[in-house]
């Protein structure tokens, strides 16, 4: 089954060769979860701060149980700091 996998900011280094614009289409097992994909591509879990499927937030509890569907987009963002004191 194919999904799109996007890694942003410092996480983009974990994408396989061939990724363009921080995104790549990948084949995953039919029962793949966001946690499986994150682990499979060796993204440190503590750096997978914000996880979205098709733009919708996936809570840490759901990342192990929410099964991905064909053509969905899994996006992962690291923790971000910023702003003014």
N, C-alpha and C positions, 0 to 999 in steps of 0.2 A: 504494500500500500504506500502511496506517495503522499508526503506532506511537505510543506515549506517550513524551513527552520531558520529563524533569524536570531542572531546574537548581536547585541549592541555594545558600544564603547569597548572597554578592555576585554570583554568576552569574545570579541570577534576572532581572536587568535585561536580559539578552539574549533572554529569551522574548518571543515576539510578543504583540501585543494579544489579549486573550481568555483568557490563561492564568489558571488558578485554583489556588491552593495550590501554586505553583511547578511546575505541570504543565500540559501541553497535548497534545492529540492532533493529530498532524501527518501529512500525506501525504508520503511519500518514494519515490524511485524503487526499483524492485525490487532493484537492486544496491547500495543505499545501505549504507555502513559507518558505524560510530560516528564516524570521522574526517570523513567527508563531512558528517554532520549537524552536528557541532561547527563545522566550517568554514562551512557554509551559514548558520548562525545567528550567525556572526562571534564565537564564543566564542574568546578567545585560547588557543591550544594550551597555553601555559605555565600557564594557569589551570585547565585541564581535568586536574586532578591524579588524581582517583579516578573511574574510569568503570566503571559496572556495567550489565549487561544482565540483566533479571529477577533482580536481586540478586547476580549472579555477576560477579566481578572480570574486567575485560578489560585485559590488559597493553598497554603502549604499542605493542609490536610487532603485536598483534592488531587494534588499532584501525583500521588501514588495510586489513585483509583479511577480518575477520569481517563477513559480510553479515547485516544485520538481517532478521528474519522478521516477518510480519504479527502485529500485536498485542503485540509485545515492548515492554518498558519500558526505555528508555535513560535512565540517571540519571548526572549529572555533578556532582562536588563539587570545590570549589577546595581549594588547600592550606590546612590548618588548623594553627594554632599554639596552644599553650596549655599548661596545667599549671603546676607550681610549680618554681621554681629550686632 
